[in-house]
Amino acid sequence: MAIDFAEIYTSKSDLRARHMRRRRIATALSTLLLSAAARWAFASPPPAPPISGVVRHLESPVSGVLVIFYNLGDSSLTRARTAADGTFVLASAPVGVYDLIAYKRGFEPALQRLWHQAAAEQVSAVSIALTRKGGRLAPGAPEPTTIWDLRDRLPSDVLRELAIEETADGSAAPKERVQLNRIIAGELKTITDVGAQSAAGSLSRAALGLHGGLPNGWRYGISGDYARLGDSDIPGETTTGNAAGLALDVAPSDAEQVRLSTRLNTLSFGDSPAHIQAHAVSWSRGAEEGHVESVAARYVEETNLYRATALGTTLFPVASRTWELNGRYGRPASDSPGVEVAMTYRHREAAVGPSGVGAQGAFFQSAPDADLAASTSVRLSDRLEARGGVVARYLGSSSTAYGIAPVATLRYDLGPATVYVRGLYRVAGSNDGAPTVMPRVSSVEDNQEPAATQSYAIGLERKVGRDSTLLLEASQQRMGELVRAFFEGDFLTDFDSVYLLDGNSVRQYRASMQQRLSDTLATSVSVRYGSIDGQVTAQGAANYGIASNRGHFWSARASIELLPTRTGIAVLVHGIRQDLEKPTAILANDADKLALSVAQDLSVLGLTPLGADWKLLLAFETARGVTVERKDETSTANRLLGGVAVSF
């Protein structure tokens, strides 16, 4: 390998570089003692000269490039990143021979050896050229260095840094990135119920994730998890079961991702078995902010899960199957108008109850339904943007029902924040009152506009860089069909959900914040509160036997990270107070949940068994709600769980 005698020129020190010098413990301690003693008798020596340079691709500067300075003399390692103009500076570097490695996702790594022999107040200047992965080479240009070529030429510390850069999410802080000394990374997590008084209600979970990069520049991730609740061999009126999931993520580029996933949950509510399985595939691409394309397909099959966990057993079929296809395209407004189109098509089959027709005495129904949204946006000024379009809903059953609602949004940029107002009103539709094959199932966090006849919202958004975001919103919707909205919905220990009926007005307030408060503390908070009025349409009351529906619900989650101690604390709370009034009784949908978890990185204590990063996990959960086995009773479940997570 050739040694580059770099150009020497005079310059002031640049303080943008951030020191991350790694040294052996013995060397660091001895240096500290010697320097402390020298302060009494000697003046401080002049600072070591800096190393400066620029990283380019096809003569254009490249920002955000990781530059590693590896000192061959003492095996120390320092990291820096290039600025917007492609430049980097190590403000003070001892004289010696260095390997400079430049790397950014999407480019091949570049290696250059430098003999840093400058005098004080002078700079060693280097120029590094990057080559895009899979890019065309200029005639006569040498083949670029790949990450595989460097494995035999660089120490494990440098390879570990390249692996961190390749496998970690660019939005994650360095402490969160998985370290390894191969081009593969992973984490194994296991946690179990340490406070269970009997095996009948104990809970244990395990998860494994692997991710890394392929020689062609693609990134991949494989994740799997397994959970077991109770012991099905122990008789009793308790919920037992297990859940397993597997997912594969492939990213051919930073803007493109393909995902395949599968999940199977098998449960027993006392003597009543249930199961749910879901299989999905999706492709998405987002080349720039606001510009998205996605296509996804999903198959969901369940037996007795929705019905057994619902308050009114007649709301859901005995079993159901759903085929779902959805797509989305979005382009933000600029000098030309923006466009956004989204479509979801479902085909559902359901066994609605015992009869003399169909398999096992169940009567089968099948019908399609679909959601469609299309809009266009224009910039009326530098600060004002208007968006207008339509949201449509189609329901197939014994007779066809549909709804068409114009929608409009205004956004005004205040500088540090953006204010928006959004409204939807269904102007056309038909519904003869016939119930659908199966009610709409969603999450509390999902947008319910396709199922609403009226919707209004006003909000404020603020985003300052990567570490600070704020959202405030107030909204009101009038529902046009039955919706069951789950909270967490892991379908093993948590079935808490809110029921929204045709005619209900739902008012919600939500706020979320993510903020890095200081160099030692980062936090995120999300809060939601909703209320449901009691109005139910005559058709809804006739279809489902519920004349009135009143209540409110709330949820909150917060996380705090203490960066110096690498301690993470997370809190989750949600609750429901809802009364569904039937002619003969009132069904109380009351539930509460509190979950607190703590994760402590043991590397701050110097504990790194097998060279991996270990975390100690501790969690406490308490939940109260109507029992699945006896819907007229409530019960409380408390769990204390402990475990470990190891990153390798």
For each residue, the residues with C-beta under 8 A, 3 or more apart:
1: 113 153
2: 113
3: 97 113 114 115
4: 112 113 114 115 126
5: 115
6: 114 115 116 124 125 126
7: 125
8: 118 122 123 124 125
9: 122 123 125
10: 121 122 123
11: 14 50 52 122 123
12:
13: 47 50 89 91 92
14: 11 17 50 52 89 91
15: 91
16: 80 83 89
17: 14 50 78 80 88 89 90 91
18: 79 80
19: 78 91
20: 77 78 79
21: 76 77 78
22: 76 77 78 157
23: 27 28 31 74 76
24: 27 28 75
25: 28 29
26: 29 30
27: 23 24 30 31 74
28: 23 24 25 31 32
29: 25 26 32 33
30: 26 27 33 34
31: 23 27 28 34 35
32: 28 29 35 36
33: 29 30 36 37
34: 30 31 37 38
35: 31 32 38 39
36: 32 33 39
37: 33 34 40 41
38: 34 35 41 42
39: 35 36 42 44
40: 37
41: 37 38
42: 38 39 45
43:
44: 39
45: 42
46: 120 121
47: 13 91 92 120
48: 92 93 94 95 120
49: 92 93 95 116 118 119 120 121 122 123 124
50: 11 13 14 17 89 90 91 92 93 123 124
51: 69 89 90 93 98 100 114 116 123 124 126
52: 11 14 87 88 89 90 123 124 125 126
53: 67 87 88 100 125 126 127 128
54: 61 82 85 86 87 88 127 128
55: 61 62 65 67 82 86 88 102 110 128 129 130
56: 59 60 61 62 86 127 128 129 130
57: 60 62 107 129 130 131 132
58:
59: 56
60: 56 57 86
61: 54 55 56 82 84 85 86 87
62: 55 56 57 65 82 86 104 107 130
63: 82 83 84 85 86
64: 81 82 104
65: 55 62 81 82 86 88 102 103 104 107 130
66: 79 80 81 102 103 104 161 165
67: 53 55 79 80 81 82 88 100 101 102 128
68: 77 78 79 99 100 101 102 103 158 161 162
69: 51 77 78 79 80 90 93 98 99 100
70: 75 76 77 98 99 100 101 154 155 157 158
71: 74 75 76 77 93 94 96 97 98
72: 75 96 97 98 99
73: 94 96 97
74: 23 27 71 94 96
75: 24 70 71 72 155 157
76: 21 22 23 70 71
77: 20 21 22 68 69 70 71 157 158 161
78: 17 19 20 21 22 68 69 90 93
79: 18 20 66 67 68 69 161
80: 16 17 18 66 67 69 88 89 90
81: 64 65 66 67 88
82: 54 55 61 62 63 64 65 67 86 87 88
83: 16 63 86 87 88
84: 61 63
85: 54 61 63
86: 54 55 56 60 61 62 63 65 82 83
87: 52 53 54 61 82 83
88: 17 52 53 54 55 65 67 80 81 82 83
89: 13 14 16 17 50 51 52 80 123
90: 17 50 51 52 69 78 80 93
91: 13 14 15 17 19 47 50
92: 13 47 48 49 50
93: 48 49 50 51 69 71 78 90 98 116 124
94: 48 71 73 74 116
95: 48 49 116 117 118
96: 71 72 73 74 116
97: 3 71 72 73 113 114 115 116
98: 51 69 70 71 72 93 113 114 116
99: 68 69 70 72 111 112 113 114 154 158
100: 51 53 67 68 69 70 111 112 113 114 126 128
101: 67 68 70 109 110 111 150 154 158 162
102: 55 65 66 67 68 109 110 112 128 130
103: 65 66 68 107 109 110 162 165
104: 62 64 65 66 107 130 165
105: 165 166 170 254
106: 132 133 217 253 254
107: 57 62 65 103 104 110 130 131 132 133
108: 130 131 132 133 144 145 146 147
109: 101 102 103 145 146 147 150 162
110: 55 101 102 103 107 128 129 130 131 144 145
111: 99 100 101 145 150 153 154
112: 4 99 100 102 126 128
113: 1 2 3 4 97 98 99 100
114: 3 4 6 51 97 98 99 100 124 126
115: 3 4 5 6 97
116: 6 49 51 93 94 95 96 97 98 124
117: 95 124
118: 8 49 95 122 123 124
119: 49 122
120: 46 47 48 49
121: 10 46 49
122: 8 9 10 11 49 118 119
123: 8 9 10 11 49 50 51 52 89 118
124: 6 8 49 50 51 52 93 114 116 117 118
125: 6 7 8 9 52 53
126: 4 6 51 52 53 100 112 114
127: 53 54 56
128: 53 54 55 56 67 100 102 110 112
129: 55 56 57 110
130: 55 56 57 62 65 102 104 107 108 110
131: 57 107 108 110 135 137 144
132: 57 106 107 108 135
133: 106 107 108 216 217
134: 216 217
135: 131 132
136:
137: 131 141 143 144
138: 141
139:
140:
141: 137 138
142:
143: 137
144: 108 110 131 137
145: 108 109 110 111 149 150
146: 108 109 149 150 215
147: 108 109 150 151 162 166 183 213 215
148: 151 215
149: 145 146 152 153
150: 101 109 111 145 146 147 153 154 158 159 162
151: 147 148 154 159
152: 149
153: 1 111 149 150
154: 70 99 101 111 150 151 158 159
155: 70 75 158 159
156: 159 160 181
157: 22 70 75 77 160 161
158: 68 70 77 99 101 150 154 155 161 162
159: 150 151 154 155 156 162 163 181 182
160: 156 157 163 164 179 180 181
161: 66 68 77 79 157 158 164 165
162: 68 101 103 109 147 150 158 159 165 166
163: 159 160 166 167 179 180 181 182 183 184 185 212
164: 160 161 167 168 174 177 178 179
165: 66 103 104 105 161 162 168
166: 105 147 162 163 183 212 213 219
167: 163 164 177 178 180 184 185 211 212 213 219
168: 164 165 172 176 177 178
169: 172 177
170: 105 254
171: 466
172: 168 169 176 177
173: 176 177 522 563
174: 164 177
175: 563 566 601
176: 168 172 173
177: 164 167 168 169 172 173 174
178: 164 167 168 185 186 187 211 613 647 648
179: 160 163 164 185 613 647
180: 160 163 167 184 185 186 648
181: 156 159 160 163 611
182: 159 163 212
183: 147 163 166 212 213
184: 163 167 180 210 211 212
185: 163 167 178 179 180 210 211 212 647 648
186: 178 180 208 209 210 211 647 648
187: 178 207 208 209 645 646 647 648
188: 206 207 208 209 645 646 648
189: 205 206 207 208 617 643 644 645 646
190: 204 205 206 207 643 644 645
191: 204 205 206 617 619 641 642 643
192: 202 203 204 205 641 642 643
193: 196 201 202 203 204 639 640 641
194: 640 641 642
195: 638 639 640 641
196: 193 199 201 202 203 639
197:
198: 201 202 234
199: 196 202 230 231 234
200: 230 231 234 236 238 240
201: 193 196 198 229 230 238 637
202: 192 193 196 198 199 229 230 231
203: 192 193 196 227 228 229 230 493 639 641
204: 190 191 192 193 227 228
205: 189 190 191 192 225 226 227 641 643
206: 188 189 190 191 225 226 227
207: 187 188 189 190 223 224 225 226
208: 186 187 188 189 223 224 225
209: 186 187 188 221 222 223 224
210: 184 185 186 221 222 223
211: 167 178 184 185 186 219 220 221 222 249
212: 163 166 167 182 183 184 185 219 220
213: 147 166 167 183 217 218 219 220
214: 217 218 219 220
215: 146 147 148
216: 133 134
217: 106 133 134 213 214 252 253
218: 213 214 250 251 252
219: 166 167 211 212 213 214 250 251
220: 211 212 213 214 248 249 250 251
221: 209 210 211 247 248 249 250
222: 209 210 211 246 247 248 249
223: 207 208 209 210 245 246 247 249
224: 207 208 209 244 245 246 247
225: 205 206 207 208 243 244 245
226: 205 206 207 242 243 244 245
227: 203 204 205 206 242 243 244 490 492
228: 203 204 241 242
229: 201 202 203 239 240 241 242 267 492 493
230: 199 200 201 202 203 234 238 239 240 241
231: 199 200 202 234 240
232: 240 241 268
233:
234: 198 199 200 230 231 240
235:
236: 200 270
237: 270 629 630
238: 200 201 230 270 629
239: 229 230 267 268 269 270 493 628 629
240: 200 229 230 231 232 234 267 268
241: 228 229 230 232 265 266 267 268 274 492
242: 226 227 228 229 265 266 492
243: 225 226 227 263 264 265 266 490 491 492
244: 224 225 226 227 263 264 265
245: 223 224 225 226 261 262 263 264
246: 222 223 224 261 262 263
247: 221 222 223 224 259 260 261 262
248: 220 221 222 259 260 261
249: 211 220 221 222 223 257 258 259
250: 218 219 220 221 257 258 259
251: 218 219 220 254 256 257 258
252: 217 218 256 258
253: 106 217 256
254: 105 106 170 251
255: 285 286 287 288
256: 251 252 253 283 284 285
257: 249 250 251 283 284 285
258: 249 250 251 252 281 282 283
259: 247 248 249 250 280 281 282 283
260: 247 248 280 281
261: 245 246 247 248 278 279 280 281
262: 245 246 247 277 278 279 280
263: 243 244 245 246 276 277 278 279
264: 243 244 245 275 276 277
265: 241 242 243 244 275 276 277 305 491 492
266: 241 242 243 273 274 275
267: 229 239 240 241 273 274 275 305 491 492
268: 232 239 240 241 271 272 273 274
269: 239 272 273 274 308 309 628 629
270: 236 237 238 239 628 629
271: 268
272: 268 269 304 308 629
273: 266 267 268 269 303 304
274: 241 266 267 268 269 302 303 304 305 308
275: 264 265 266 267 302 303 304 305
276: 263 264 265 300 301 302 303 305 491
277: 262 263 264 265 300 301 302
278: 261 262 263 298 299 300 301
279: 261 262 263 298 299
280: 259 260 261 262 296 297 298 299
281: 258 259 260 261 296 297 298
282: 258 259 294 295 296 297
283: 256 257 258 259 294 295 296
284: 256 257 292 293 294 295
285: 255 256 257 292 293 294
286: 255 289 291 292 293
287: 255 291
288: 255 291 332
289: 286 332
290: 330 331 332 338
291: 286 287 288 330 331 332
292: 284 285 286 328 329 330
293: 284 285 286 328 329 330
294: 282 283 284 285 326 327 328
295: 282 283 284 326 327
296: 280 281 282 283 325 326 327
297: 280 281 282 323 324 325 326
298: 278 279 280 281 322 323 324 325
299: 278 279 280 321 322 323 324
300: 276 277 278 320 321 322 324
301: 276 277 278 319 320 321 322
302: 274 275 276 277 305 306 319 320
303: 273 274 275 276 318 319
304: 272 273 274 275 307 308 318 319
305: 265 267 274 275 276 302 308 309 491
306: 302 309 310 316 317 320 438 441 484
307: 304 310 313 315 316 317 318
308: 269 272 274 304 305 313 628
309: 269 305 306 495 497 628
310: 306 307 313 315 316 484
311: 315 499 580 587 589 626 631
312: 315 544 545 546 580 582 587
313: 307 308 310 316
314: 544 545
315: 307 310 311 312 439 482 484 499 544
316: 306 307 310 313 320 438 439 484
317: 306 307 320 350 351 352 353 365 437 438
318: 303 304 307 350 351 352 353 362
319: 301 302 303 304 350 351 362
320: 300 301 302 306 316 317 348 349 350 351 437 438
321: 299 300 301 348 349 350
322: 298 299 300 301 346 347 348 349 438
323: 297 298 299 346 347 348
324: 297 298 299 300 344 345 346
325: 296 297 298 344 345 346
326: 294 295 296 297 342 343 344 345
327: 294 295 296 342 343
328: 292 293 294 340 341 342 343
329: 292 293 339 340 341 342
330: 290 291 292 293 338 339 340 341
331: 290 291 338 339 340
332: 288 289 290 291 338 377
333: 336 337 338 377 378 379 385 387
334: 338 379
335:
336: 333
337: 333 376 377 378
338: 290 330 331 332 333 334 376 377 378 387
339: 329 330 331 375 376 377
340: 328 329 330 331 373 374 375 376 377 387 389
341: 328 329 330 373 374 375
342: 326 327 328 329 371 372 373 374
343: 326 327 328 370 371 372 373
344: 324 325 326 370 371 372 450
345: 324 325 326 368 369 370
346: 322 323 324 325 368 369 370
347: 322 323 366 367 368
348: 320 321 322 323 366 367 368 369 437 438
349: 320 321 322 364 365 366 437
350: 317 318 319 320 321 364 365 366 437 438
351: 317 318 319 320 358 359 362 363 364
352: 317 318 362 363 364 365 437
353: 317 318 362 363
354: 361 362
355: 358 361 362 363
356: 361
357: 363 364
358: 351 355 361 362 363 364
359: 351 362 364
360:
361: 354 355 356 358
362: 318 319 351 352 353 354 355 358 359
363: 351 352 353 355 357 358
364: 349 350 351 352 357 358 359
365: 317 349 350 352 397 437
366: 347 348 349 350 437
367: 347 348 395 396 397 436 437
368: 345 346 347 348 394 396
369: 345 346 348 393 394 395 396 436
370: 343 344 345 346 392 393 394
371: 342 343 344 391 392 393 394 450
372: 342 343 344 390 391 392 393 394
373: 340 341 342 343 389 390 391 392 407 449 450
374: 340 341 342 389 390
375: 339 340 341 387 388 389 390 407 409
376: 337 338 339 340 387 388 389
377: 332 333 337 338 339 340 385 386 387 388 409
378: 333 337 338 385 386
379: 333 334 382 384 385
380: 384 385 386
381: 384
382: 379 413
383: 412 413 414
384: 379 380 381 410 411 412 413
385: 333 377 378 379 380 410 411 412 413
386: 377 378 380 408 409 410 411
387: 333 338 340 375 376 377 408 409 410 411
388: 375 376 377 406 407 408 409
389: 340 373 374 375 376 406 407 408
390: 372 373 374 375 404 405 406 407
391: 371 372 373 404 405 407 424 449 450
392: 370 371 372 373 402 403 404 405 450
393: 369 370 371 372 402 403 405 429 450 451 480
394: 368 369 370 371 372 400 401 402
395: 367 369 400 401 402 431 436 481
396: 367 368 369 400
397: 365 367 400 401 434 435 436 437
398: 434
399: 432 434
400: 394 395 396 397 430
401: 394 395 397 429 430 431 432 434
402: 392 393 394 395 429 430
403: 392 393 426 428 429 431 453 480
404: 390 391 392 426 427 428 429
405: 390 391 392 393 424 425 426 427 449 452 453
406: 388 389 390 424 425 427
407: 373 375 388 389 390 391 422 423 424 449 455
408: 386 387 388 389 422 423
409: 375 377 386 387 388 420 421 422 423
410: 384 385 386 387 420 421 422
411: 384 385 386 387 418 419 420
412: 383 384 385 418 419 420
413: 382 383 384 385 418
414: 383 417 418 419
415:
416: 462 464
417: 414 460 461 462 470
418: 411 412 413 414 460 461 462
419: 411 412 414 458 459 460
420: 409 410 411 412 457 458 459 460 461
421: 409 410 457 458
422: 407 408 409 410 455 456 457 458
423: 407 408 409 455 456 457
424: 391 405 406 407 449 452 454 455 456
425: 405 406 453 454
426: 403 404 405 429 452 453 454 480
427: 404 405 406
428: 403 404
429: 393 401 402 403 404 426 453 480
430: 400 401 402
431: 395 401 403 434 480 539
432: 399 401
433: 539 542 543
434: 397 398 399 401 431 543
435: 397 482 543 544
436: 367 369 395 397 439 440 481 482
437: 317 320 348 349 350 352 365 366 367 397
438: 306 316 317 320 322 348 350 441
439: 315 316 436 481 482 483 484
440: 436 451 481 482 483 484
441: 306 438 483 484 486
442: 446 448 483 484 485 486
443: 446 485 486 487 489
444: 485 486 487 498 528 530 553 555
445:
446: 442 443 485
447: 450
448: 442 451 452 455 477 479 483 485 500 506
449: 373 391 405 407 424 452 455 477
450: 344 371 373 391 392 393 447
451: 393 440 448 479 480 481 483 500
452: 405 424 426 448 449 455 477 478 479 480
453: 403 405 425 426 429 478 479 480
454: 424 425 426 476 477 478
455: 407 422 423 424 448 449 452 475 476 477 478
456: 422 423 424 475 476 477
457: 420 421 422 423 473 474 475 476
458: 419 420 421 422 473 474 475
459: 419 420 471 472 473 474 475
460: 417 418 419 420 470 471 472 473
461: 417 418 420 469 470 471
462: 416 417 418 468 469 470 471
463: 468 469 470
464: 416 467 468 469
465: 468
466: 171
467: 464 514 515 516 522
468: 462 463 464 465 514 515 516
469: 461 462 463 464 512 513 514 515
470: 417 460 461 462 463 511 512 513 515
471: 459 460 461 462 510 511 512 513
472: 459 460 510 511
473: 457 458 459 460 508 509 510 511
474: 457 458 459 507 508 509
475: 455 456 457 458 459 507 508
476: 454 455 456 457 505 506 507 508
477: 448 449 452 454 455 456 505 506 508
478: 452 453 454 455 503 504 505 506
479: 448 451 452 453 482 483 500 501 502 503 504 505 506
480: 393 403 426 429 431 451 452 453 502
481: 395 436 439 440 451 502
482: 315 435 436 439 440 479 499 500 501 502 540 543 544
483: 439 440 441 442 448 451 479 499 500
484: 306 310 315 316 439 440 441 442 497 498 499 500
485: 442 443 444 446 448 497 498 500
486: 441 442 443 444 489 495 496 497
487: 443 444 494 496 497 555 574 593
488: 494 496 572 574 593
489: 443 486 494 495 497
490: 227 243 493 494
491: 243 265 267 276 305 494 495
492: 227 229 241 242 243 265 267
493: 203 229 239 490 621 623 637
494: 487 488 489 490 491 593 623
495: 309 486 489 491 628
496: 486 487 488 574 576 591 593 625
497: 309 484 485 486 487 489 576
498: 444 484 485 530 532 551 553 576 578 589
499: 311 315 482 483 484 549 578 580 589
500: 448 451 479 482 483 484 485 504 506 532 549
501: 479 482 504 536 537 540 544 546 549
502: 479 480 481 482 536 537 539 540 543
503: 478 479 535 536 537 540
504: 478 479 500 501 532 533 534 535 536 549
505: 476 477 478 479 532 533 535
506: 448 476 477 478 479 500 530 531 532
507: 474 475 476 530 531
508: 473 474 475 476 477 528 529 530 531
509: 473 474 528 529 530
510: 471 472 473 526 527 528 529
511: 470 471 472 473 525 526 527
512: 469 470 471 524 525 526 527
513: 469 470 471 523 524 525 526
514: 467 468 469 523 524 525
515: 467 468 469 470 522 523 524
516: 467 468 521 522
517: 521 522 523
518: 521
519: 563
520: 562 563 564
521: 516 517 518 560 561 562 563
522: 173 467 515 516 517 560 561 563
523: 513 514 515 517 558 559 560 561
524: 512 513 514 515 558 559
525: 511 512 513 514 556 557 558
526: 510 511 512 513 555 556 557 558
527: 510 511 512 554 555 556
528: 444 508 509 510 554 555 556
529: 508 509 510 552 553 554
530: 444 498 506 507 508 509 552 553 554
531: 506 507 508 551 552
532: 498 500 504 505 506 549 550 551 552 553 578
533: 504 505 550
534: 504 548 549 550 581
535: 503 504 505
536: 501 502 503 504 540 541 546 547 548 549
537: 501 502 503 540 541
538: 541 542
539: 431 433 502 542 543
540: 482 501 502 503 536 537 543 544 546
541: 536 537 538 544 545 546 547
542: 433 538 539 545
543: 433 434 435 482 502 539 540
544: 312 314 315 435 482 501 540 541
545: 312 314 541 542 582 583
546: 312 501 536 540 541 549 580 581 582
547: 536 541 581 582 583
548: 534 536 579 580 581
549: 499 500 501 504 532 534 536 546 578 579 580 581
550: 532 533 534 578 579 581
551: 498 531 532 576 577 578 579 589
552: 529 530 531 532 576 577 578
553: 444 498 529 530 532 574 575 576 577 578
554: 527 528 529 530 573 574 575
555: 444 487 526 527 528 572 573 574 575
556: 525 526 527 528 571 572 573 574
557: 525 526 570 571 572 573
558: 523 524 525 526 570 571
559: 523 524 568 569 570 571
560: 521 522 523 568 569 570
561: 521 522 523 567 568 569
562: 520 521 565 566 567 568 569
563: 173 175 519 520 521 522 566
564: 520 604
565: 562 600 601 604
566: 175 562 563 600 601 603 604
567: 561 562 598 599 600 601
568: 559 560 561 562 598 599 600
569: 559 560 561 562 596 597 598
570: 557 558 559 560 595 596 597 598
571: 556 557 558 559 594 595 596
572: 488 555 556 557 593 594 595 596
573: 554 555 556 557 593 594 595
574: 487 488 496 553 554 555 556 591 592 593
575: 553 554 555 591 592 593
576: 496 497 498 551 552 553 589 590 591 592
577: 551 552 553 589 590
578: 498 499 532 549 550 551 552 553 588 589 590
579: 548 549 550 551 586 587 588 589
580: 311 312 499 546 548 549 586 587 589
581: 534 546 547 548 549 550 586 587
582: 312 545 546 547 585 586 587
583: 545 547
584:
585: 582
586: 579 580 581 582
587: 311 312 579 580 581 582 631
588: 578 579 626
589: 311 498 499 551 576 577 578 579 580 626
590: 576 577 578 624 625 626 634
591: 496 574 575 576 623 624 625 626
592: 574 575 576 622 623 624 625
593: 487 488 494 496 572 573 574 575 621 622 623 624 625
594: 571 572 573 620 621 622 623
595: 570 571 572 573 619 620 621
596: 569 570 571 572 619 620 621
597: 569 570 617 618 619 620
598: 567 568 569 570 617 618 619
599: 567 568 615 616 617 645
600: 565 566 567 568 615 616
601: 175 565 566 567 604 613 614 615
602: 605 607 608 613 614 615 616
603: 566 606 607 608 613 614
604: 564 565 566 601
605: 602
606: 603
607: 602 603 614
608: 602 603 611 612 613 614
609: 612 614
610: 648
611: 181 608 648
612: 608 609 646 647 648
613: 178 179 601 602 603 608 646 647 648
614: 601 602 603 607 608 609 644 645 646 647
615: 599 600 601 602 644 645 646 647
616: 599 600 602 644
617: 189 191 597 598 599 641 642 643 644 645
618: 597 598 641 642
619: 191 595 596 597 598 639 640 641 642
620: 594 595 596 597 638 639 640 641
621: 493 593 594 595 596 637 638 639 641
622: 592 593 594 636 637 638 639
623: 493 494 591 592 593 594 636 637
624: 590 591 592 593 634 635 636 637
625: 496 590 591 592 593 634 635
626: 311 588 589 590 591 631 632 633 634
627: 630 631 633 634 635
628: 239 269 270 308 309 495 631
629: 237 238 239 269 270 272
630: 237 627 633
631: 311 587 626 627 628
632: 626
633: 626 627 630
634: 590 624 625 626 627
635: 624 625 627
636: 622 623 624
637: 201 493 621 622 623 624
638: 195 620 621 622
639: 193 195 196 203 619 620 621 622
640: 193 194 195 619 620
641: 191 192 193 194 195 203 205 617 618 619 620 621
642: 191 192 194 617 618 619
643: 189 190 191 192 205 617
644: 189 190 614 615 616 617
645: 187 188 189 190 599 614 615 617
646: 187 188 189 612 613 614 615
647: 178 179 185 186 187 612 613 614 615
648: 178 180 185 186 187 188 610 611 612 613
